């Protein structure tokens, strides 16, 4: 039994698989950064619960990302920022809660990062 597959159908299948794998990669955090869903100790060695309330800052943002596949990217990149203790999704795939150490950074510095030049964010 011979099955012939048109070249364009084969390329379409390969493109679909590549797209699926890209979204799966972006939606997962494998970098070991300070990203956390709840509790735990971050890469900086400080848990959100242990950070003294006087030193802790928190805010929520909504980020203009094109799809849910970019959620992992935002989580990873914000989690890598100096002074960020934790970042997690908050009420949707484009809304995030950021907890940071006020002795190391400011909300303004986080929002002024290059990441948010590519993906604009607003505080909510």
C-alpha positions as CSV (number, residue, x, y, z in Angstrom):
1,X,0.0,0.0,0.0
2,X,1.5,3.3,-1.1
3,X,0.4,6.5,0.5
4,X,1.4,9.8,-1.1
5,X,1.5,12.9,0.9
6,X,1.6,16.2,-0.8
7,X,4.6,18.4,0.2
8,X,2.4,21.3,1.3
9,X,0.4,19.0,3.6
10,X,3.5,17.7,5.1
11,X,4.9,21.2,5.7
12,X,1.6,22.3,7.2
13,X,1.8,19.4,9.7
14,X,5.4,20.2,10.6
15,X,4.5,23.8,11.2
16,X,1.5,22.9,13.4
17,X,3.7,20.6,15.5
18,X,6.3,23.4,15.8
19,X,3.7,25.9,16.9
20,X,2.3,23.5,19.5
21,X,5.8,22.8,20.9
22,X,6.6,26.5,21.0
23,X,3.4,27.3,23.0
24,X,4.1,24.4,25.4
25,X,7.7,25.7,26.0
26,X,6.6,29.2,26.6
27,X,3.8,28.1,29.1
28,X,6.2,26.2,31.3
29,X,8.9,27.5,33.6
30,X,12.0,25.4,33.4
31,X,14.6,28.1,34.1
32,X,14.6,27.8,37.9
33,X,13.8,31.5,38.4
34,X,11.9,33.1,41.2
35,X,8.6,32.2,39.7
36,X,6.3,30.5,42.1
37,X,2.6,29.6,42.0
38,X,2.1,29.8,45.8
39,X,4.4,29.6,48.8
40,X,7.9,28.1,48.7
41,X,11.3,29.7,48.5
42,X,12.4,31.7,45.5
43,X,15.7,31.7,43.6
44,X,16.8,34.6,45.8
45,X,16.4,32.4,48.8
46,X,13.6,34.4,50.4
47,X,10.1,33.2,50.7
48,X,7.3,35.7,50.3
49,X,6.0,34.8,53.8
50,X,9.4,35.5,55.4
51,X,10.0,38.9,53.8
52,X,9.4,41.5,56.5
53,X,6.2,43.4,55.7
54,X,8.2,46.7,55.8
55,X,10.5,45.4,53.1
56,X,7.8,43.9,50.9
57,X,6.1,45.6,48.0
58,X,3.3,44.1,45.9
59,X,1.3,45.1,42.9
60,X,-0.9,43.7,40.2
61,X,-0.4,44.3,36.5
62,X,-2.1,43.5,33.2
63,X,0.3,42.8,30.4
64,X,-0.5,43.2,26.7
65,X,0.5,39.8,25.5
66,X,-0.9,38.3,22.3
67,X,-2.0,34.9,23.8
68,X,-1.9,32.7,26.8
69,X,1.3,31.1,25.4
70,X,3.2,34.2,26.4
71,X,2.3,33.8,30.1
72,X,5.3,31.6,30.8
73,X,7.6,34.2,29.2
74,X,6.3,37.0,31.5
75,X,6.6,34.7,34.5
76,X,10.2,33.8,33.7
77,X,11.4,37.2,32.8
78,X,9.8,39.1,35.7
79,X,11.0,36.3,38.1
80,X,14.6,36.9,36.9
81,X,14.5,40.6,37.8
82,X,16.6,41.8,40.7
83,X,14.6,42.2,43.8
84,X,11.5,40.3,42.6
85,X,10.6,37.7,45.3
86,X,7.7,36.1,43.4
87,X,5.4,36.5,40.5
88,X,2.3,34.6,39.7
89,X,-0.8,34.8,37.5
90,X,-3.6,36.6,39.1
91,X,-7.1,36.4,37.7
92,X,-6.3,35.6,34.1
93,X,-3.6,34.6,31.7
94,X,-2.5,38.2,31.2
95,X,-2.7,39.4,34.8
96,X,0.1,39.0,37.3
97,X,0.9,39.7,40.9
98,X,4.4,40.7,41.7
99,X,6.0,40.7,45.1
100,X,9.3,42.4,45.4
101,X,11.9,43.4,48.0
102,X,11.7,47.3,48.5
103,X,15.3,47.3,49.7
104,X,16.5,46.0,46.2
105,X,14.1,47.5,43.7
106,X,11.0,49.6,43.1
107,X,7.7,49.0,41.3
108,X,8.8,51.8,38.9
109,X,12.1,50.0,38.1
110,X,10.3,46.8,37.4
111,X,7.7,48.4,35.1
112,X,10.4,50.4,33.3
113,X,12.3,47.2,32.3
114,X,12.9,46.3,28.6
115,X,10.3,43.5,28.9
116,X,7.5,46.0,29.3
117,X,8.7,48.0,26.4
118,X,7.9,45.0,24.2
119,X,4.8,44.0,26.2
120,X,3.2,47.1,27.7
121,X,1.8,46.7,31.2
122,X,-0.5,48.7,33.4
123,X,-1.1,48.5,37.0
124,X,-4.6,47.2,38.0
